[in-house]
Amino acid sequence: MAATCEKAVVVAAEVVVIVAVVVVVVVVVVVVVVVVVVAVVAAVVVVVVVVVVVVVAVVSSSSSSSSSNQKCQR
């Protein structure tokens, strides 16, 4: 009877350890996925900002050059 009880306790302890390990692994995986998603979103935001800045710079330079050309033509 005592041996059976001890085996049950050992099995229960093993199950608790296994569940704890699984929970830790799942939490780590979720954290890694969140970090990767945040990094990708940040990279996309940076690319969009760079593209917008370049487009604005090109448009402003082309509009200023066209206006200067008009002044020269006059």
N, C-alpha and C positions, 0 to 999 in steps of 0.2 A: 504494500500500500504506500509506504513512504517512498519507495523507489519510483513508483508510478507518479506520485506527486512531484518528486524532484524532476523527473523527465518532463512533466507538463510545464513546470516552471522554466526549465531550460529551453523548451520549445517556444514558450511564450516570450522569453527574453530574446531568442533568436528572431522571432517574428517582429518584435519591437525594433530590434536593430536593423533588420531588413527594411522595414517600413521607414525608419528614420533615414537610412541611406537613400532610399528611393525618393523621399521627400526632398532631401538635400540636393540630389542630382536634378530633380525637376526644377527646384528653385534656381539652381545655377544655370540650367539651360534657359529658363525664362529670362533671367537677368542678362545672359549673353545675347539672346534674341532681341531684347529691348535695347540693349546698347548698340547692336548692329543696326537696328531700325533707326534709332536716333542718329547714328553716324551717317546713314544713307540719306535721311531727310536733311541733315545739316549740309551734306555735300550737294544735294540737289538745290537747296536754298542758295548756297554759295555760287553755284553755276548760274542759277537764274539771275542773281544780283549782278554777277560779272557780265552776263549777256545784256542785261538792261543797261548797265553803265556803258558798255561798248556801243550799243545801239544809240543811246542818247548822245554819246560823244560823236559818233559818226554823223548822226542827223544834225546836231548843232554845228559841227564843222562844215558839213555840206551846205547847210542853210546860210552860214556866215560867208562861206566862199562864194555862193551864188549871189548873195547880196553885194559882196565886194565886187564881183564881176559886173553886176548891174551898174554899180557906181563907176567902174572903169569905163563901161560902154558909154555912159552919159558923158 
